[in-house]
Amino acid sequence: MPTQKPDRYLIEVGRRVRLAREAQSMTQAELAQACGLHRTHVGEIERGETNPTVLALRQLASVLGVEPASLLPALSAPKTIPPESGQG
């Protein structure tokens, strides 16, 4: 079965997770344990091999002491989300 090439966006997410982890002087195993994730899953995230869930990103950010948004690269053309109807 052919291996799919990692997505550039996921690679950048993983790079940001790795940089934040290294800034805290943590190993992948320490981060995984603190987040309640498996060590290999953290490695897959850092290599851009898997698409982390929103909840996993929230947990990673919390343990790393960063905002979840800081782990996500900006989109090239940001769009404004319209307010929900009835909101004002």
Backbone as numpy.savetxt, mean C-alpha at the origin, in Angstrom:
# Nx Ny Nz CAx CAy CAz Cx Cy Cz
2.20 -22.10 -16.48 1.35 -20.92 -16.48 2.24 -19.68 -16.48
2.06 -18.75 -17.43 2.93 -17.57 -17.49 2.70 -16.63 -16.32
3.76 -16.00 -15.87 3.69 -15.04 -14.78 3.33 -13.67 -15.35
2.37 -13.01 -14.72 1.95 -11.68 -15.18 2.94 -10.64 -14.68
3.29 -9.69 -15.55 4.20 -8.62 -15.18 3.50 -7.69 -14.18
4.18 -7.34 -13.08 3.56 -6.44 -12.10 3.18 -5.10 -12.70
2.08 -4.55 -12.23 1.58 -3.25 -12.67 2.46 -2.14 -12.11
2.72 -1.11 -12.90 3.58 0.01 -12.45 3.02 0.69 -11.21
1.70 0.83 -11.14 1.09 1.48 -9.99 1.35 0.65 -8.73
1.17 -0.67 -8.84 1.41 -1.54 -7.69 2.88 -1.55 -7.29
3.76 -1.46 -8.27 5.19 -1.38 -7.97 5.49 -0.12 -7.16
4.86 1.00 -7.53 5.08 2.26 -6.80 4.48 2.18 -5.40
3.32 1.58 -5.26 2.73 1.39 -3.92 3.71 0.59 -3.06
4.23 -0.50 -3.62 5.17 -1.33 -2.88 6.44 -0.59 -2.51
6.93 0.23 -3.42 8.14 1.02 -3.14 7.88 1.96 -1.96
6.71 2.57 -1.92 6.37 3.49 -0.84 6.23 2.76 0.50
5.65 1.57 0.46 5.55 0.77 1.68 6.95 0.42 2.18
7.82 -0.04 1.27 9.18 -0.41 1.65 9.93 0.78 2.24
9.83 1.94 1.58 10.54 3.13 2.09 10.04 3.51 3.48
8.73 3.46 3.69 8.17 3.78 5.01 8.61 2.76 6.05
8.66 1.49 5.65 9.11 0.44 6.57 10.57 0.64 6.95
11.40 0.90 5.95 12.82 1.10 6.21 13.06 2.35 7.05
12.24 3.39 6.88 12.37 4.60 7.69 12.10 4.31 9.17
11.32 3.26 9.43 11.03 2.85 10.81 11.99 1.77 11.29
12.97 1.44 10.45 13.95 0.38 10.78 13.29 -0.94 11.13
12.25 -1.28 10.37 11.53 -2.53 10.60 11.87 -3.53 9.51
11.85 -4.80 9.85 11.96 -5.86 8.86 10.57 -6.16 8.32
10.51 -6.88 7.20 9.22 -7.29 6.68 8.48 -8.14 7.70
9.20 -9.01 8.38 8.58 -9.89 9.38 7.99 -9.08 10.54
8.71 -8.06 10.99 8.21 -7.21 12.08 6.97 -6.45 11.65
7.00 -5.90 10.43 5.84 -5.16 9.92 4.65 -6.10 9.78
4.88 -7.25 9.21 3.80 -8.22 9.02 3.16 -8.60 10.35
3.98 -8.90 11.34 3.45 -9.29 12.64 2.64 -8.15 13.27
3.13 -6.93 13.17 2.44 -5.79 13.76 1.11 -5.51 13.05
1.04 -5.85 11.76 -0.16 -5.60 10.96 -1.14 -6.76 10.96
-0.68 -7.93 11.41 -1.53 -9.11 11.34 -1.57 -9.70 9.93
-0.52 -9.45 9.15 -0.41 -10.00 7.80 0.69 -11.05 7.78
0.69 -11.89 6.76 1.76 -12.87 6.63 2.99 -12.17 6.04
4.16 -12.60 6.48 5.41 -11.99 6.03 5.55 -12.04 4.51
5.17 -13.15 3.90 5.30 -13.25 2.45 4.35 -12.29 1.73
3.21 -12.00 2.36 2.26 -11.05 1.75 2.86 -9.64 1.74
3.51 -9.27 2.82 4.18 -7.96 2.85 5.24 -7.89 1.75
6.00 -8.95 1.58 7.00 -8.98 0.51 6.37 -8.86 -0.87
5.24 -9.54 -1.07 4.53 -9.44 -2.35 4.03 -8.03 -2.60
3.54 -7.37 -1.56 3.09 -5.98 -1.69 4.27 -5.09 -2.07
5.37 -5.25 -1.37 6.54 -4.41 -1.63 7.11 -4.62 -3.04
6.96 -5.81 -3.59 7.45 -6.08 -4.95 6.42 -5.76 -6.02
5.23 -5.31 -5.62 4.18 -5.00 -6.58 3.56 -6.22 -7.21
3.63 -7.35 -6.53 3.14 -8.61 -7.08 1.69 -8.89 -6.71
1.14 -8.12 -5.78 -0.23 -8.32 -5.35 -0.89 -6.97 -5.13
-2.20 -6.97 -5.24 -2.98 -5.76 -5.07 -3.51 -5.73 -3.63
-2.91 -4.93 -2.75 -3.35 -4.93 -1.36 -4.75 -4.34 -1.22
-5.49 -4.86 -0.27 -6.82 -4.32 -0.01 -6.71 -2.96 0.68
-7.79 -2.23 0.67 -7.84 -0.94 1.36 -7.58 -1.15 2.85
-8.13 -2.22 3.41 -7.92 -2.48 4.83 -6.47 -2.82 5.13
-5.81 -3.55 4.24 -4.39 -3.86 4.44 -3.57 -2.58 4.37
-3.89 -1.69 3.41 -3.16 -0.42 3.32 -3.39 0.44 4.56
-4.61 0.43 5.08 -4.89 1.19 6.30 -4.07 0.64 7.46
-3.98 -0.68 7.58 -3.23 -1.29 8.68 -1.74 -1.02 8.53
-1.21 -1.15 7.30 0.20 -0.86 7.05 0.51 0.59 7.42
-0.33 1.51 6.96 -0.11 2.93 7.24 -0.15 3.21 8.74
-1.09 2.60 9.43 -1.22 2.82 10.86 0.04 2.38 11.60
0.52 1.19 11.28 1.73 0.67 11.94 2.96 1.50 11.56
3.01 1.96 10.31 4.17 2.73 9.84 4.11 4.20 10.25
2.99 4.63 10.80 2.86 6.02 11.26 2.73 7.02 10.13
2.10 6.59 9.02 1.89 7.49 7.89 0.41 7.48 7.52
-0.01 8.45 6.73 -1.37 8.48 6.22 -1.49 7.45 5.09
-2.60 6.73 5.01 -2.77 5.77 3.92 -2.56 6.38 2.54
-2.98 7.62 2.36 -2.82 8.28 1.05 -1.36 8.42 0.65
-0.46 8.48 1.63 0.95 8.64 1.30 1.53 7.37 0.67
0.82 6.26 0.80 1.28 5.02 0.19 0.79 4.87 -1.25
-0.10 5.78 -1.68 -0.68 5.71 -3.02 -0.12 6.81 -3.91
0.39 6.46 -5.09 0.86 7.49 -6.02 -0.32 8.30 -6.56
-0.04 9.54 -6.91 -1.07 10.40 -7.49 -1.43 9.92 -8.89
-2.67 10.13 -9.26 -3.10 9.86 -10.63 -2.67 11.02 -11.50
-2.45 10.77 -12.77 -1.97 11.83 -13.65 -3.00 12.94 -13.84
-4.28 12.61 -13.81 -5.32 13.63 -14.00 -6.36 13.46 -12.89
-6.14 14.10 -11.73 -7.09 13.95 -10.64 -8.47 14.46 -11.02
-9.47 13.77 -10.58 -10.85 14.16 -10.84 -11.53 14.46 -9.52
-12.47 15.36 -9.56 -13.24 15.71 -8.38 -14.42 14.77 -8.28
-14.63 14.22 -7.11 -15.78 13.35 -6.88 -16.95 14.25 -6.52
-18.06 14.15 -7.27 -19.21 15.01 -6.96 -19.81 14.63 -5.61
-20.36 15.62 -4.90 -20.99 15.30 -3.60 -22.22 14.43 -3.81
-22.55 13.65 -2.78 -23.76 12.83 -2.84 -24.97 13.73 -2.87
-26.02 13.30 -3.57 -27.24 14.10 -3.62 -27.82 14.26 -2.22
-28.33 15.41 -1.94 -28.87 15.70 -0.63 -27.83 16.23 0.34
-26.57 16.23 -0.09 -25.48 16.77 0.73 -25.22 18.19 0.27
-24.88 19.06 1.10 -24.67 20.40 0.62 -23.75 21.14 1.39
